[in-house]
C-alpha cells in the first residue's frame, strides 16, 4: 500500500476498471490519475520521491554512493536508514 502515497508528476490515464457501474455515457471515458496505483511503472519512483523529500525534511542526508541510504547525525549519535523497495531498516 506504500505505493498508493506517491504523487504523480506525469499525466497518466487509465480506462475505467472492469465491473465499474458507471452509466453507459461514461463507459468510453478515461480517468486521469493524480496518485499512483499499485502496478504502475511510475509508482515506485513516485513513492520514493515523496519519501526522500520527507526524510530530508526530518534532517536526514541522502548518501551519494547509495541513494537508498539516509544518514542523520545528532548529539554524537548516527542514525542510518536504508530502504529496500518499500521496507526500511
C-alpha positions as CSV (number, residue, x, y, z in Angstrom):
1,X,0.0,0.0,0.0
2,X,3.0,2.3,0.3
3,X,2.9,3.0,-3.5
4,X,-0.6,4.5,-3.1
5,X,1.0,7.5,-1.4
6,X,3.1,8.6,-4.3
7,X,2.2,11.8,-6.2
8,X,2.4,11.6,-10.0
9,X,4.2,14.3,-12.0
10,X,3.3,12.8,-15.4
11,X,-0.1,12.8,-17.0
12,X,-1.3,9.2,-16.8
13,X,-4.7,8.0,-17.9
14,X,-6.5,4.7,-17.4
15,X,-9.7,3.0,-18.7
16,X,-12.5,2.5,-16.2
17,X,-11.9,-0.7,-14.3
18,X,-13.9,-3.8,-15.3
19,X,-17.1,-4.1,-13.3
20,X,-17.4,-0.3,-12.8
21,X,-21.1,0.6,-12.5
22,X,-20.9,3.8,-14.5
23,X,-23.7,5.0,-16.8
24,X,-23.3,4.0,-20.4
25,X,-22.3,7.5,-21.5
26,X,-19.2,7.2,-19.3
27,X,-18.2,3.7,-20.4
28,X,-15.8,5.1,-23.1
29,X,-14.3,7.7,-20.8
30,X,-10.8,7.5,-19.2
31,X,-9.6,8.6,-15.8
32,X,-6.6,10.9,-15.2
33,X,-4.7,9.7,-12.2
34,X,-3.4,12.1,-9.6
35,X,-2.0,9.5,-7.2
36,X,0.0,6.4,-8.1
37,X,-1.6,2.9,-8.2
38,X,0.0,-0.4,-7.4
39,X,1.2,-1.9,-10.6
40,X,2.1,1.3,-12.4
41,X,5.7,1.6,-13.6
42,X,5.9,5.1,-12.1
43,X,4.6,4.1,-8.7
44,X,8.0,3.1,-7.0
45,X,9.7,6.3,-8.3
46,X,6.7,8.5,-7.2
47,X,6.7,6.9,-3.7
48,X,10.5,7.1,-3.3
49,X,10.5,10.8,-4.4
50,X,7.9,11.6,-1.7
51,X,9.8,9.5,0.9
52,X,13.1,11.3,0.1
53,X,11.5,14.7,0.4
54,X,10.1,13.7,3.8
55,X,13.4,12.3,5.1
56,X,15.2,15.5,4.1
57,X,12.6,17.5,6.0
58,X,13.5,15.4,9.1
59,X,17.2,16.3,8.7
60,X,18.5,13.1,7.0
61,X,21.1,13.3,4.3
62,X,20.9,11.1,1.3
63,X,24.1,9.1,0.5
64,X,25.8,9.9,-2.8
65,X,27.1,6.3,-3.1
66,X,23.7,4.6,-2.3
67,X,20.6,6.7,-2.9
68,X,18.6,4.4,-0.7
69,X,20.7,5.2,2.4
70,X,19.8,8.1,4.6
71,X,22.0,9.3,7.4
72,X,21.5,11.7,10.3
73,X,24.0,12.8,12.9
74,X,22.6,14.3,16.1
75,X,24.0,14.6,19.7
76,X,27.0,12.5,18.8
77,X,24.9,9.6,17.5
78,X,24.4,8.3,14.0
79,X,21.2,7.0,12.6
80,X,21.3,5.1,9.4
81,X,18.2,4.2,7.5
82,X,18.2,2.1,4.3
83,X,15.2,1.4,2.0
84,X,14.6,-1.8,0.1
85,X,11.6,-1.5,-2.2
86,X,9.2,-0.2,0.4
87,X,10.7,-1.6,3.6
88,X,13.1,0.3,5.8
89,X,15.9,-1.0,8.1
